[in-house]
Amino acid sequence: MLGAALQPSIRLNGDVVGESKPGGFFFVDRPAGQYKAATTTEVEKTVSFSLAPGEVKYLRSSVSFGFAVGRVLLELEDPAKAKPELEALSFTGKSQPVVAKK
C-alpha cells in the first residue's frame, strides 16, 4: 500500500503519456530515437534510453520513501521479467489506434 495515493504523470520527452498507477500498465508507440522518461513528486526522477526500429522497451515505476512524500522511480526492466508480469496487471492507458503494417 506504500504510495498507493501517488499516481503522478509519466512524461516521455516532455509529453504526458500516462500515469504511474499501482497494479497498472500502459503503452505508447514511438519511432526509433532518443527518449527521456520522467516523473515528478517532490523531486523529478528520469531514465534515458535509445529505441531502435521495431524495438520494445519496458519501464517499471516504483515508489520509494521521500522527505515529505514518496518518490516514484523509473527504471528499464528486462523484457524476460516484464512480459510475464503484464498478465497480472490492469491496462490503465487510453486506447490507441492499431495501425496495419503493409
Backbone as CSV, one residue per row, in Angstrom:
resi,resn,N_x,N_y,N_z,CA_x,CA_y,CA_z,C_x,C_y,C_z
1,MET,0.814,-1.201,0.000,0.000,0.000,0.000,0.852,1.257,0.000
2,LEU,2.153,1.100,0.251,3.039,2.262,0.249,2.910,3.001,-1.072
3,GLY,2.538,4.255,-1.024,2.479,5.080,-2.213,1.257,4.890,-3.088
4,ALA,0.235,4.188,-2.596,-0.947,3.947,-3.431,-1.616,5.243,-3.864
5,ALA,-1.489,6.290,-3.039,-2.100,7.579,-3.381,-1.266,8.351,-4.396
6,LEU,0.006,7.980,-4.543,0.866,8.646,-5.519,0.606,8.079,-6.903
7,GLN,0.124,8.908,-7.798,-0.107,8.484,-9.170,0.294,9.611,-10.111
8,PRO,1.573,10.001,-10.077,1.997,11.120,-10.903,2.017,10.766,-12.392
9,SER,1.961,11.798,-13.194,2.070,11.627,-14.647,3.460,11.139,-14.999
10,ILE,3.517,10.360,-16.073,4.797,9.956,-16.646,4.926,10.676,-17.971
11,ARG,6.042,11.359,-18.144,6.301,12.127,-19.364,7.374,11.421,-20.191
12,LEU,7.230,11.498,-21.491,8.218,10.973,-22.419,8.625,12.119,-23.315
13,ASN,9.877,12.526,-23.201,10.393,13.703,-23.917,9.485,14.917,-23.701
14,GLY,9.008,15.059,-22.458,8.219,16.229,-22.086,6.719,16.087,-22.258
15,ASP,6.259,15.095,-23.007,4.821,14.898,-23.235,4.257,13.884,-22.238
16,VAL,3.134,14.202,-21.601,2.484,13.259,-20.693,1.932,12.087,-21.508
17,VAL,2.353,10.860,-21.133,1.919,9.672,-21.868,1.095,8.719,-21.004
18,GLY,1.071,8.939,-19.695,0.321,8.065,-18.798,0.546,8.444,-17.358
19,GLU,0.064,7.583,-16.465,0.225,7.796,-15.034,0.806,6.552,-14.387
20,SER,1.561,6.763,-13.319,2.079,5.664,-12.519,0.974,5.233,-11.567
21,LYS,0.337,4.094,-11.867,-0.767,3.595,-11.045,-0.413,2.213,-10.515
22,PRO,-0.627,1.983,-9.215,-0.340,0.659,-8.658,-1.133,-0.429,-9.386
23,GLY,-0.447,-1.507,-9.759,-1.108,-2.636,-10.408,-1.536,-2.389,-11.836
24,GLY,-1.042,-1.320,-12.454,-1.457,-0.990,-13.809,-0.304,-0.898,-14.788
25,PHE,-0.652,-0.894,-16.072,0.333,-0.677,-17.130,-0.331,0.079,-18.269
26,PHE,0.486,0.713,-19.076,0.034,1.346,-20.310,1.174,1.244,-21.306
27,PHE,0.901,1.560,-22.546,1.954,1.534,-23.550,1.826,2.743,-24.458
28,VAL,2.934,3.075,-25.079,2.945,4.102,-26.117,3.775,3.559,-27.277
29,ASP,3.413,3.953,-28.460,4.111,3.521,-29.664,4.877,4.724,-30.196
30,ARG,6.194,4.615,-30.266,7.038,5.731,-30.692,8.052,5.250,-31.720
31,PRO,8.483,6.137,-32.610,9.513,5.771,-33.585,10.880,5.645,-32.911
32,ALA,11.819,5.064,-33.635,13.189,4.942,-33.126,13.715,6.330,-32.762
33,GLY,14.571,6.366,-31.754,15.160,7.641,-31.355,15.626,7.633,-29.921
34,GLN,15.973,8.807,-29.430,16.432,9.011,-28.061,15.264,9.500,-27.209
35,TYR,15.101,8.921,-26.031,13.979,9.270,-25.170,14.424,9.483,-23.730
36,LYS,13.657,10.338,-23.051,13.833,10.528,-21.609,12.453,10.437,-20.978
37,ALA,12.280,9.441,-20.112,11.040,9.297,-19.346,11.252,9.982,-18.007
38,ALA,10.213,10.671,-17.513,10.345,11.409,-16.256,9.041,11.392,-15.489
39,THR,9.163,11.473,-14.181,8.013,11.632,-13.289,8.450,12.519,-12.131
40,THR,7.499,13.264,-11.585,7.844,14.209,-10.527,6.862,14.106,-9.374
41,THR,7.402,13.960,-8.174,6.627,14.134,-6.950,7.313,15.283,-6.228
42,GLU,8.098,14.992,-5.185,8.850,16.073,-4.552,10.143,16.357,-5.316
43,VAL,10.587,15.405,-6.111,11.747,15.568,-6.986,11.445,14.887,-8.315
44,GLU,12.159,15.287,-9.358,11.997,14.635,-10.655,12.953,13.454,-10.744
45,LYS,12.443,12.325,-11.211,13.247,11.134,-11.471,13.136,10.829,-12.956
46,THR,14.261,10.515,-13.589,14.272,10.278,-15.029,15.046,9.011,-15.372
47,VAL,14.793,8.520,-16.570,15.594,7.461,-17.161,15.651,7.756,-18.660
48,SER,16.850,7.686,-19.219,17.054,7.942,-20.653,17.393,6.634,-21.356
49,PHE,16.950,6.523,-22.608,17.221,5.310,-23.369,17.103,5.579,-24.861
50,SER,17.687,4.683,-25.645,17.574,4.702,-27.104,16.586,3.626,-27.506
51,LEU,15.817,3.918,-28.546,14.856,2.958,-29.069,15.206,2.709,-30.533
52,ALA,15.526,1.456,-30.859,15.866,1.073,-32.233,14.579,0.742,-32.993
53,PRO,14.616,0.752,-34.335,13.421,0.390,-35.109,12.901,-0.992,-34.714
54,GLY,11.605,-1.089,-34.418,10.982,-2.355,-34.047,11.251,-2.823,-32.622
55,GLU,12.027,-2.080,-31.864,12.386,-2.490,-30.503,11.278,-2.136,-29.505
56,VAL,11.150,-2.958,-28.477,10.208,-2.702,-27.382,11.023,-2.517,-26.114
57,LYS,10.726,-1.454,-25.372,11.370,-1.211,-24.074,10.295,-1.278,-23.007
58,TYR,10.667,-1.760,-21.838,9.770,-1.836,-20.696,10.335,-0.972,-19.582
59,LEU,9.498,-0.085,-19.032,9.884,0.747,-17.899,9.030,0.365,-16.707
60,ARG,9.645,0.292,-15.560,8.927,-0.001,-14.315,8.916,1.259,-13.463
61,SER,7.758,1.564,-12.888,7.691,2.652,-11.917,7.466,2.019,-10.545
62,SER,8.157,2.538,-9.549,8.014,2.024,-8.190,8.144,3.179,-7.213
63,VAL,7.588,2.996,-6.031,7.574,4.048,-5.023,8.679,3.803,-4.000
64,SER,9.387,4.868,-3.648,10.362,4.805,-2.567,10.063,5.940,-1.597
65,PHE,10.723,5.921,-0.466,10.496,6.954,0.535,11.117,8.273,0.106
66,GLY,10.457,9.357,0.451,10.970,10.697,0.213,10.937,11.484,1.501
67,PHE,11.266,12.752,1.441,11.280,13.591,2.635,9.857,13.901,3.100
68,ALA,9.052,14.494,2.221,7.684,14.866,2.594,6.658,13.880,2.038
69,VAL,6.880,13.417,0.815,6.011,12.432,0.170,6.898,11.374,-0.468
70,GLY,6.299,10.292,-0.929,7.083,9.262,-1.598,7.607,9.752,-2.938
71,ARG,8.543,9.022,-3.456,9.114,9.318,-4.776,8.792,8.151,-5.696
72,VAL,8.475,8.481,-6.928,8.235,7.442,-7.921,9.488,7.333,-8.779
73,LEU,10.075,6.148,-8.768,11.293,5.887,-9.517,10.948,5.205,-10.838
74,LEU,11.740,5.467,-11.846,11.597,4.813,-13.146,12.871,4.040,-13.439
75,GLU,12.726,2.836,-13.974,13.897,2.058,-14.365,13.548,1.168,-15.550
76,LEU,14.532,0.917,-16.394,14.335,-0.014,-17.504,14.238,-1.416,-16.924
77,GLU,13.331,-2.223,-17.461,13.126,-3.585,-16.977,13.484,-4.575,-18.072
78,ASP,14.039,-5.692,-17.692,14.388,-6.761,-18.622,13.091,-7.328,-19.213
79,PRO,13.002,-7.432,-20.545,11.775,-7.966,-21.171,11.383,-9.353,-20.661
80,ALA,12.362,-10.211,-20.371,12.058,-11.555,-19.885,11.354,-11.510,-18.532
81,LYS,11.587,-10.495,-17.755,10.906,-10.338,-16.467,9.592,-9.577,-16.633
82,ALA,9.582,-8.570,-17.495,8.418,-7.698,-17.643,7.230,-8.393,-18.317
83,LYS,7.471,-9.119,-19.397,6.366,-9.721,-20.161,5.451,-10.608,-19.312
84,PRO,5.979,-11.549,-18.526,5.074,-12.393,-17.741,4.307,-11.617,-16.663
85,GLU,4.890,-10.541,-16.160,4.231,-9.752,-15.112,3.046,-8.956,-15.643
86,LEU,3.023,-8.670,-16.945,1.923,-7.898,-17.527,0.573,-8.593,-17.362
87,GLU,0.563,-9.921,-17.358,-0.692,-10.666,-17.254,-1.445,-10.373,-15.960
88,ALA,-0.730,-10.034,-14.890,-1.360,-9.772,-13.592,-1.737,-8.304,-13.414
89,LEU,-1.425,-7.457,-14.389,-1.690,-6.022,-14.286,-2.928,-5.629,-15.085
90,SER,-3.477,-4.473,-14.757,-4.639,-3.934,-15.472,-4.195,-2.827,-16.409
91,PHE,-4.767,-2.797,-17.607,-4.465,-1.740,-18.567,-5.068,-0.435,-18.065
92,THR,-4.245,0.587,-17.892,-4.699,1.877,-17.362,-4.573,3.001,-18.378
93,GLY,-4.108,2.681,-19.568,-3.917,3.711,-20.587,-5.174,3.960,-21.385
94,LYS,-5.040,4.867,-22.302,-6.133,5.152,-23.231,-5.969,4.228,-24.424
95,SER,-7.070,3.845,-25.011,-6.996,3.007,-26.202,-6.239,3.735,-27.286
96,GLN,-5.355,3.020,-27.936,-4.581,3.607,-29.013,-4.935,2.909,-30.313
97,PRO,-4.955,3.655,-31.410,-5.297,3.028,-32.674,-4.259,1.998,-33.090
98,VAL,-4.730,0.924,-33.681,-3.836,-0.086,-34.209,-3.633,0.219,-35.683
99,VAL,-2.396,0.340,-36.085,-2.081,0.656,-37.473,-1.627,-0.602,-38.170
100,ALA,-2.305,-0.972,-39.235,-1.923,-2.150,-40.003,-0.647,-1.855,-40.778
101,LYS,0.289,-2.802,-40.721,1.537,-2.655,-41.474,1.385,-3.321,-42.816
102,LYS,1.874,-2.676,-43.855,1.800,-3.238,-45.204,3.080,-3.918,-45.564
